[in-house]
Amino acid sequence: MYSIKEDANIEVINQSKLAEKVGIAQATMNRIFNGKQTCSKMTAYAITKLINENAEIEDYFKKKGE
């Protein structure tokens, strides 16, 4: 499971549209961005690539336990 990095400087204009593209609820996306919920590697990858197609998961997320 992956959680958002505290220092991940993510600027998303519309979390609702991002959540829709990833295929999760907007409330879930909000909890992920606020660090209250972890997500799967696939969800972390989808979020990462939608934010910045050149970024890697490790740029925005950390593996649980790290």
C-alpha positions, 0 to 999 in steps of 0.5 A: 500500500502507498501513502502520499508523501508529506512533502509531495508538492501536488497542485491539482486544480480539480480533485473531482475530475482526477478521481473520476479519471482514476476511477475512485470516489472524490472523497477517497481521493481527498483522504489519499491527498490528506494522508488519511488513507493509503492506496494500491500501487496501481492507484498511486501510479494512475494518480502520479501519471495524471499529475505528471506523465514524467513523474514516478510513483516515488516522487509523490508516494511512499510505500507503507512502512518506509 
